[in-house]
Amino acid sequence: MTNLLFDGLLAGNDTANTFAETHDGRIYRYNDVMQDSARFANLLIERGVKPGDRVAVQVPKSVEALMLYLGTVRAGGVFLPLNTAYTVTEIEYFLNNATPRILVCDPARVDEYNEPTGSRGITLETLGATDESATATGSLAQALANADHTFENASCNKDDLAAILYTSGTTGRSKGAMLTHNNLLSNAKALVDCWQLTADDILLHALPIFHTHGLFVATNAILLASSSMLFLPGFDADKVIEGLPRATTMMGVPTFYTRLLEDPRLTGELVAPIRLFISGSAPLLAETHVAFEARTGKRILERYGMTETSIITSNPYTGERRAGTVGFPLPGVEIRITDAESGEIITNGETGSVEVKGPNVFKGYWQMPDKTQEDMRDDGFFITGDLGRIDEDGYLHIVGRAKDLIISGGYNIYPKELELLIDDIEGVQESAVFGVPHPDFGEGVVGVLVSTNGYTLREEDILEMLKGKVARFKQPKRLYLIDSLPRNTMGKVQKNILREQYKDTFSV
Ligand code: AMP
């Protein structure tokens, strides 16, 4: 029987090749991948998981957690990873919304989850981080030893669900993006092709695995290419610096790169064996791009994607990797820019709403047909909610989220334009610009900025410097110096937090 995603990812694997080397020195081969994923599939079936059932998972990062993902796919289940930072109240929302058959949690949290799962008839199991003997802990890990290492995969086709990933939901309730076998497989194929991954590659993996970046973008592409990973529990500068000379590629969020640049141990010599540094999930400042190349001689490849669509565009592997852009659509993927209000296609390089169509585009939001319809055009394009423009050479530039657009006195203001100008000012490390309620203008422009070590900045000086550079209606009315920008685990600036914090700036 065909299981499109599992067979597609693992059909050509070399069972003797290393899939992952863990921080505690375990070598995990493709043979182990085949056997442990079968064991997990058997354990899930024994616990009543049937094709289409959701398997909710909130566990620390481990190779076993990845095997639980593959085991779920083999059993025909729907993998539903959850951010480890979610509280029990947040988890209850996901249990109600997704009605999983089983929740697998960290052994340390089992007491919190007994009641919420028991009262809903959901089976509770645990899977923990590795112990001193480098093996995973928890009830499922224990049961693994006695489970059968062979499994006949459930038959799953193109449009069957493989996973539901909840979007981070900075406004309103989190939505479950339904991803099919073909969504994930087609994207992995496109990435292996674009980034030229082979069985000789070793990926330094320091990303979380509850998010599409570490889970699908990184892991699926590695599995498909039969490559290996140096699998770290998270981003720890010492561990990353130690691992880089043994890797050939790294996928990171922009904060990985800024943190590495702060470390004097980052040199061209250290990263000489790396053939490809990739960045995504949040904008990489052109300045970081330039500084990284100056220090290491390597040009970061920036790409763009989202939970609902996996990767949409990538800078080229060969050809110019253009700083401040996210490159071209992947093979088989189409993008277009439209007028946010009329939906008309914009072809003159102006900024508009970014829309995408292709085998990577998700099936819809779990049990939210209205929301799905709202975000899908009749001709199959998905409205990403990002604003962008395509330059004369075809590179896509992301200008920000549509919901971050500031409308002040009836004029549209793109925060990115102001952030770029502010970041250019000497002594400014980074900034974020956003709109807050204003009694006259609807919204007023406010910015926060972080100064470079050793610089003292004054609000009035910066406001003065901006005066000659942008039209008056765009100029921020207030700028605040802060210690650091609020970011989530993927390095995205949380403007919702800033808007809330500064909402009374203009209140009378
Ligand atoms: P998520 O669903 O958590 O992966 O978030 C997706 C969003 O992250 C996109 O809609 C973009 O707003 C943003 N994003 C991802 N990659 C980039 C990038 N390279 N540059 C700018 N924004 C990005």
Boltz pocket constraint, residues with backbone or C-beta under 6 A from the ligand:
constraints:
  - pocket:
      binder: B
      contacts: [[A, 167], [A, 168], [A, 212], [A, 279], [A, 280], [A, 281], [A, 282], [A, 283], [A, 284], [A, 302], [A, 303], [A, 304], [A, 305], [A, 306], [A, 307], [A, 308], [A, 326], [A, 384], [A, 385], [A, 386], [A, 398], [A, 400], [A, 401], [A, 490]]
      max_distance: 6.0
